Each structure stands twice: as C-alpha cells, then as structure tokens.
Amino acid sequence: MSTPQKNLGVGRLLIAVYAVFAISSSARATYQLATKFEEAPLAYSLSALAALVYIVATIALARPKFRRLALITIVFELAGVIAVGLLSFTLPELFAHPSVWSKFGQGYGYVPLVLPVLGLLWLRKTHKN
C-alpha cells in the first residue's frame, strides 16, 4: 500500500502542516489550561481537544497502516471545527476566549477549516481499492 509518487510531496506538506498545528495548539492549550483555565474552561478544553486531534492526525497521516485512524480523526476534526464555529457565532458568551476552532478557525486564518477538507481529499485521492 504505497502512496502514488505524484502525491508524495503533497502528502508530506499536509503532514508538515498538521505537525505545526499539533505543536502550536499543544503549546497554546497547555499554557491556557495551566494559567487561565478558570477564565474559559470550555474554550480552553476545546483547544486541548483540538491539539490532541492534530497530534493523532499527524501520526496517522504519516503511517500508511493508520489510514483508517486518519480518516476517523480528520472527519472528527471537520465536525468539531463546524460545530464549534457555529456555536461561537450563535452562543458567543461560551467563547469569550477563543479556541483553535472558534469562528471556524478565524484566529488561524481559517486553516483549521480548510485543513481537514484537504486531508480528506488527499486520503480519497491516495486511496487504493
């Protein structure tokens, strides 16, 4: 089950972006949970969940044997971004302090919304029947 050569560069770039998000969101969530948890427990817990999702997605995308885990993780990520994005607009009082997925990832240039879509497209393109 090797990845087609034409997708190798795109796959590596996708994994690298996921890795950057895993590291940056983990650092941010750790700081928020350690120093400000009582100010916004929901938002900061969601940031920690997003960090965990990015870590699992990075590892799963990097290992062809974990393709199914990558798919499940990325679908969960997309659902999370959409749900938190909608809630952050409809119930803004819950998100006085933003999370990675608030307002569909607005604070991160909407990359949290686009990234799972690209991940799912890449998984679909590289899928072997």
Secondary structure in CASP SS format (residue, H / E / C, confidence):
PFRMAT SS
TARGET T0000
AUTHOR 0000-0000-0000
METHOD secondary structure of the structure
MODEL  1
M C 1.00
S C 1.00
T C 1.00
P C 1.00
Q H 1.00
K H 1.00
N H 1.00
L H 1.00
G H 1.00
V H 1.00
G H 1.00
R H 1.00
L H 1.00
L H 1.00
I H 1.00
A H 1.00
V H 1.00
Y H 1.00
A H 1.00
V H 1.00
F H 1.00
A H 1.00
I H 1.00
S H 1.00
S H 1.00
S H 1.00
A H 1.00
R H 1.00
A H 1.00
T H 1.00
Y H 1.00
Q H 1.00
L H 1.00
A H 1.00
T H 1.00
K C 1.00
F H 1.00
E H 1.00
E H 1.00
A C 1.00
P H 1.00
L H 1.00
A H 1.00
Y H 1.00
S H 1.00
L H 1.00
S H 1.00
A H 1.00
L H 1.00
A H 1.00
A H 1.00
L H 1.00
V H 1.00
Y H 1.00
I H 1.00
V H 1.00
A H 1.00
T H 1.00
I H 1.00
A H 1.00
L H 1.00
A H 1.00
R C 1.00
P H 1.00
K H 1.00
F H 1.00
R H 1.00
R H 1.00
L H 1.00
A H 1.00
L H 1.00
I H 1.00
T H 1.00
I H 1.00
V H 1.00
F H 1.00
E H 1.00
L H 1.00
A H 1.00
G H 1.00
V H 1.00
I H 1.00
A H 1.00
V H 1.00
G H 1.00
L H 1.00
L H 1.00
S H 1.00
F H 1.00
T H 1.00
L C 1.00
P H 1.00
E H 1.00
L H 1.00
F H 1.00
A C 1.00
H C 1.00
P C 1.00
S C 1.00
V C 1.00
W C 1.00
S H 1.00
K H 1.00
F H 1.00
G H 1.00
Q H 1.00
G H 1.00
Y H 1.00
G C 1.00
Y C 1.00
V H 1.00
P H 1.00
L H 1.00
V H 1.00
L H 1.00
P H 1.00
V H 1.00
L H 1.00
G H 1.00
L H 1.00
L H 1.00
W H 1.00
L H 1.00
R H 1.00
K H 1.00
T H 1.00
H C 1.00
K C 1.00
N C 1.00
END
